[in-house]
Amino acid sequence: MGTISTRVPDELEAELEAYLEDEKLDRSTAVRKLLTEGLEEWRRERSLDQLAAGTVTFSKAAEMAGMSVWDFAQLAKERDITWVADDHLDADLEAL
């Protein structure tokens, strides 16, 4: 396991301390949890952006997001992203 060390503004550290208290977590566990959640959100957003731009198929975007195609379809629907394109339709249907 790698180690990450960083400096943060006092306000962010105070917010982290409140989070630690609320969640009853130690600092390392809390930072790992927050980093994991942030990266998951980043992967979802990046996948949705690429899907909307038409640079990846729906099934590839779901895979990149680390989600099932059904969960990703719900996310795309919630974000009002159209994902059925003629040039990707066959590949998407085969993946399902």
N, C-alpha and C positions, 0 to 999 in steps of 0.2 A: 504494500500500500504506500502511495506517495504522500508527501507532506507539502502543504501549501501554507505559506505565511504571508500575511498582508497587513498593511496599516489601514485603518478606517477612521473616518471623522468621529469625533466625540458623540455627535448626535446619533450616528448609526450604532455605535457601541452601546449607548444607553438604550436604544430600541432593542438591540440584541439581548441585553440583560433582562428587559421586560419580557421578551419572548421566552427566554430560558426559564424565568420564574413561572410564567403562565403555563408553559408546556411541561414543566418539571423535567428539563433535560440538562445534561452537562453541556458545556460549551462546544466540545468537539462533535458530539452527536447532533446538536442543533445546527451547527454550521454545515455539516454533511447533509442534513435533511433539507436545509434551505437551498444549498447549492444543487442538490439533486432535483428539487422541485423547480428551480429556476431553469436548469438545463432541459428538463422535460417540457416546460412551457416554450422555451426557445426552439426545440425540435418541432413541436406542434406548429408554431407560428411560421417557421421556415418552410415546413412541408405545405402548409396552407398557401403561403405566398407562391411557392413553385407550382402548386396545382393550379392556382388562379392564373398564373402566367402561362400555363400550358406547357411547361418545360418537363413535367413528369406526368406519368399516368396516375390515376386515382390509387390503384393498388400500390404503386411505388411510393406515393406520398404517405399512405397509411403505414407502410413498412418503415419509412424514414422517421415517422412520428412515433413509432413504437406502439402502435395501436392496432386493434382489429379493424378490418374494413368496415364493420358495422358501427363501431364506436367512432371511427373517423368520419363516416358518412353523417352521423349525428352532429359531430363538431362542425363539419363543412356546412351543414344545413343551418345550424345556429349562427354561423358567421355569414350566411347568405352567399356562399361561394358555389358557383355552378361548376360542376366537375365532369359533366358528360359532354365530351367533344368527339366529333366524328372520327378524327384521326387516332384517338386513343380508345374508342369504344370496344373494339375487338380485343385488345390487350387486357382491358379491364374486365371484360366478361370472361375471358379465359382464366384470369387470376382468381375470380370468384368461384 
